[in-house]
Amino acid sequence: MSAAQQKTALRRRMKALAASLDPAYNAAASRRICRALTQQPAYQWAGTVFCFVGTAREIDTRPFLEQVLRDGKRLCVPLCTGKGVMEARQIDSLDVLRPGALDILEPPASSLRVAPEQIDFCVVPCLCATADGARLGYGGGYYDRFLPGLGARAQQVLVCRSRMLVPEMPQEGHDVCFSCVITEASD
């Protein structure tokens, strides 16, 4: 079986597992992950932070996004601009977010575009991951296309609930491996 086929099978299994997780566990894990993100040294010195806006099936990043704004940092979130393509867009309030592509909350198209190389701290979602930083996303390829544009100074952080960690991951040439994986056990 090819790596792509293995990923498809793993994605199917992990989506079922994610759907079975207790909502109380998900909420508690999200809170602890958001707290751990703000304690990262790279977050402390970052001027520009990029983070996804979590959906119901992902880490709830709203507390982290609100903290970024309270800390006076420049906050960027994804705006999907085409199939598999997204841009970093600056926001000054979560109130501007509206459902966009795939029903994910997004900033307005008129929001300021931020070049990826200006990002200092980048928080990336996953469906599941390994403890050593291999990531499986939801299959759209958005981050596979976005992450290579980040500058060398950007700290890339992968967030994953500990119950969604797997022992191994099929890998393809375009896959990014993360040196920092944060779970609810990280704080």
matplotlib code that plots the C-alpha trace (Angstrom):
import matplotlib.pyplot as plt

x = [0.0, 1.4, 1.9, -1.0, -3.3, -2.0, -2.8, -6.3, -6.9, -5.4, -7.4, -10.6, -9.8, -8.7, -11.8, -13.9, -11.8, -12.0, -15.8, -16.0, -14.0, -15.8, -16.7, -15.5, -12.1, -11.9, -12.7, -10.2, -7.5, -8.0, -7.7, -4.5, -3.0, -3.8, -2.1, 0.9, 1.2, 1.5, 4.3, 6.5, 9.7, 9.2, 5.7, 7.1, 9.5, 7.2, 5.8, 3.6, 1.6, -0.3, -2.9, -5.8, -9.3, -10.4, -13.5, -15.7, -13.5, -10.2, -8.5, -10.6, -8.0, -10.2, -8.6, -5.1, -6.2, -7.7, -4.5, -2.4, -4.5, -4.3, -0.5, -0.4, 1.0, 0.0, -2.4, -2.9, -5.4, -5.9, -8.1, -8.8, -8.3, -8.7, -8.6, -5.7, -4.5, -4.6, -3.1, -2.3, -4.5, -4.2, -7.2, -7.6, -10.7, -12.3, -15.6, -14.6, -14.5, -17.3, -17.9, -16.0, -14.6, -15.6, -17.6, -14.3, -14.3, -12.3, -11.3, -12.8, -11.2, -10.4, -8.2, -4.5, -2.4, 0.7, 3.6, 4.5, 8.1, 6.9, 5.4, 7.4, 5.2, 3.0, 0.4, -0.7, -3.6, -3.7, -6.1, -3.4, 0.4, 3.3, 5.1, 8.2, 6.3, 4.9, 1.5, -1.6, -4.0, -7.5, -6.4, -6.8, -3.1, -3.5, -0.6, 1.5, 1.5, 1.6, 4.4, 7.3, 6.8, 7.6, 10.8, 13.6, 12.8, 9.3, 8.8, 6.3, 4.2, 1.9, -1.0, -2.6, -4.8, -2.7, -5.4, -4.9, -1.2, -0.2, 3.0, 3.9, 2.8, 3.2, 5.2, 5.5, 8.2, 6.1, 5.3, 6.6, 7.9, 7.6, 10.2, 7.6, 4.4, 2.1, -0.6, -2.6, 0.2, 2.7, 1.6]
y = [0.0, 3.5, 6.2, 8.1, 5.0, 4.5, 8.1, 7.8, 4.7, 6.4, 9.5, 7.5, 5.7, 8.9, 10.9, 8.1, 8.3, 12.1, 11.9, 9.6, 11.8, 13.2, 16.9, 17.6, 16.1, 18.1, 21.4, 20.7, 19.7, 22.8, 25.1, 23.4, 23.5, 27.2, 27.9, 25.9, 27.9, 31.2, 29.7, 28.9, 31.0, 31.6, 32.9, 35.3, 37.0, 36.8, 40.0, 38.3, 35.2, 33.0, 30.5, 28.6, 29.3, 25.9, 24.2, 22.0, 19.0, 20.8, 22.4, 25.4, 28.2, 31.1, 31.6, 31.6, 34.0, 36.4, 36.2, 37.1, 40.2, 41.1, 40.7, 43.3, 41.0, 41.1, 38.3, 36.5, 33.8, 31.8, 33.0, 30.3, 31.9, 28.8, 25.1, 24.1, 27.7, 30.0, 33.3, 34.9, 37.8, 40.2, 40.7, 43.0, 41.3, 37.9, 39.7, 40.1, 36.3, 34.8, 31.3, 30.9, 28.0, 24.7, 26.6, 27.6, 31.1, 33.4, 37.1, 39.4, 39.3, 43.0, 42.3, 43.0, 40.2, 39.3, 37.7, 34.3, 35.3, 38.0, 35.3, 34.6, 32.0, 29.6, 27.3, 24.4, 22.0, 18.3, 15.4, 13.3, 13.4, 11.4, 12.6, 13.4, 15.8, 13.9, 15.4, 14.1, 16.9, 16.7, 16.1, 19.5, 20.3, 23.9, 23.7, 21.6, 24.6, 27.4, 26.2, 26.2, 30.0, 30.7, 32.4, 30.7, 32.6, 31.2, 28.7, 26.2, 24.5, 21.6, 21.2, 17.8, 16.2, 13.5, 10.9, 11.7, 10.9, 7.8, 5.7, 6.1, 8.0, 7.3, 10.1, 11.5, 13.8, 17.0, 16.3, 18.8, 17.4, 19.6, 20.0, 21.2, 19.3, 20.6, 18.5, 19.1, 17.3, 20.0, 22.7]
z = [0.0, -0.9, 1.7, 0.2, 0.6, 4.2, 5.0, 3.6, 5.8, 8.9, 8.3, 8.2, 11.5, 13.2, 12.1, 13.7, 16.9, 17.0, 16.7, 19.7, 22.0, 25.0, 24.6, 28.2, 27.3, 24.1, 26.0, 28.8, 26.3, 24.2, 27.3, 28.4, 24.8, 24.5, 27.9, 26.8, 23.6, 25.5, 27.7, 24.7, 24.6, 20.8, 21.5, 24.1, 21.6, 18.6, 17.1, 14.5, 15.3, 12.8, 14.1, 12.7, 14.0, 15.4, 14.2, 16.3, 15.4, 16.1, 19.1, 20.2, 19.6, 20.6, 24.1, 22.5, 19.7, 22.3, 24.4, 21.3, 20.9, 24.6, 24.4, 21.7, 19.1, 15.4, 14.9, 11.5, 10.7, 7.5, 4.6, 2.0, -1.4, -3.6, -3.5, -1.3, -1.1, 1.9, 3.0, 6.3, 7.1, 10.0, 12.3, 15.3, 16.7, 16.6, 15.9, 12.2, 11.6, 9.5, 8.0, 4.8, 2.8, 4.4, 7.0, 8.7, 10.4, 8.3, 8.2, 5.5, 2.1, 2.6, 5.7, 5.4, 3.8, 5.8, 3.9, 5.4, 5.9, 8.4, 10.7, 13.9, 15.5, 13.5, 15.1, 12.9, 13.3, 12.5, 12.6, 14.3, 14.8, 16.2, 19.3, 17.1, 14.8, 11.8, 10.9, 9.2, 8.2, 6.9, 3.3, 1.7, 1.3, 2.6, 5.1, 2.8, 0.4, 3.0, 5.4, 2.9, 2.4, 6.1, 6.8, 8.8, 11.9, 12.2, 15.0, 13.7, 16.4, 15.9, 18.3, 18.9, 21.6, 23.3, 22.5, 18.8, 18.9, 16.9, 17.1, 13.4, 10.4, 6.6, 5.1, 1.6, 0.2, 0.7, 4.4, 7.0, 10.2, 13.3, 16.0, 18.5, 19.2, 22.0, 23.6, 26.8, 28.7, 27.6, 30.1]

ax = plt.figure().add_subplot(projection="3d")
ax.plot(x, y, z, "-o")
ax.set_aspect("equal")
plt.show()
